[in-house]
């Protein structure tokens, strides 16, 4: 039922974007912003309308930006708070994206160039098509089969922030302690499919008079990130955004926290962590 939840989430966010008539801040990311930034606090402290566009990172950078475009109007501000995996993406569709597109957004395929269409089709085994059809049918009868979804969406405020949080179980706590430093955050990043997608998106925004800002995802701090190879990874992303004239709010380490502030994985903060990360982001935004 993951695709069902993603579809309802997108419906809520799109409805907000379509009915908010003034310039706004739209945050585009995977779940690190959904479980990391309170748009409601932005609105309270700055007086700027804010759409928390955080959705499932497994959809991939291409799709997150594709859907993000639909929320934007001239005069808006975009804050990219992308997970690190999106910068090194190879562009191969994930199971999450395949299931969701087959079930709910086959028009997405029409937006792809022929090479991307071939890559997508070649990535889809017959089992995934069947799974997508099942997800579509589940959506039709979701009120009987998706009880968690109801409690989940009762926890959304008007800015699509996620407020609902069940108690952290011992299993969740144990899982957090077992997470180790990511081996992906090493070396210079260039010419990846992910970077090309971001480049195209930023240029589209600039043509539409939409200001683009970038920031870093909330994630667990490890001493291993002091390694020179990790510093090289971060520097490559900084220079990438600088070349696109995209201001960056803060440094990577500003949004890396002790594991005690995380809920159920290395990108999902708990309530205390969300408050800390949100205020830090607002402070950098004010400075900008």
Secondary structure, 3 states (H helix, E strand, C coil): CHHHHHHHHHHHHHHHHHHCCCCEEEEEECHHHHCCCCHHHHHHHHCCEEEEEECCHHHCHHHHHHHHHCCCCCCCEEEECCCHHHHCCCCCCCHHHHHHHHHHCCHHHHCCCHHHHHHHHHCCCHHHHHHHHHHHHHHHCHHHHCHHHHHHHHCECCCCCECCCCCCCHHHHHHHHHCCCCCCCCCCCCCCHHHHHHHHHHHHHHHCCCEEEEECCCEECCHHHHCHHHHHHHHHHHHHHHHCCCEEECCHHHHEECHHHEEEECCEECHHHHHHHHHHHHHHHHHC
